[in-house]
Amino acid sequence: MTRARVPAGTVVSVSGIAKAFRNVTALEDVTFSIDAGEAFGILGPNGAGKTTTVECVAGTLRPDSGRITVLGVDPAADRATVRERVGYQLQAAALPPALRVEEALRLFAAFYPAPADVPELLRTVGLDEHRKRPFGKLSGGQKQRLSIALALIGNPDVVVFDELTTGLDPQGRRDVRQLIQRVKDGGITVVLVTHYLDDVERLCDRLAIIDAGRTRFVGTPAELLALSGRNAAEPGALEDAYLAFIEQTAAD
């Protein structure tokens, strides 16, 4: 997966985006930026607009207003560039049950001009021994590993993971976290949409909290803790700080 990475600086800029579906407003005012090589968490209650936000970042949705640039381009206007350089692991994705792991990777590799080396990627995500296994026979953790591999097959500069550890047992979540850390260590910018504050605490340099379609907070986990007055050494401190922040936002 070795490739020259983009220069340091902002690689994702989201400024005041709004999006509505018929009579439902999904986003009203979302703003944040992500730097190259950063792991950036996006948090918020169910229905807050997290997935809509990352779909706009990935270019699969166009915001009604506001501005997004990803690697210097508008993702909705230049989808070809974004498809080549941004990997996107969907929140709910399924493959044909009979499709084998290596077959899936080689099929997706054909969509990119300079894909990752399939055997190397299989080793990286820990699926080398399962490369001939059909998708329908994979465990939940193995399916998530394959989702990560499919998001990385195009050799992206930025990769988006949406609720990647949801539904996994503790061992599976730990394994997936370790894999995401290796992705980050390889120089890829990681955007992580999650409900799990321990994922954020272990992986993310900064985070944004989105609630009711608006950005409510952007900063480091330490800055969120400081707002709440929680002690970082206390078990569950970041989760308590997040919940207190959401409760206060709702009260305001």
Secondary structure, 3 states (H helix, E strand, C coil): CCCCCCCCCEEEEEEEEEEEECCEEEEEEEEEEEECCCEEEEECCCCCCHHHHHHHHHCCCCCCEEEEEECCECCCCCHHHHHHHEEEECCCCCCCCCCEHHHHHHHHHCCCCCCCCHHHHHHHCCCHHHCCCEHHHCCHHHHHHHHHHHHHCCCCCEEEEECCCCCCCHHHHHHHHHHHHHHHHCCCEEEEECCCHHHHHHHCCEEEEEECCEEEEEECHHHHHHHHCCCCCCCCHHHHHHHHHHHHHHHC
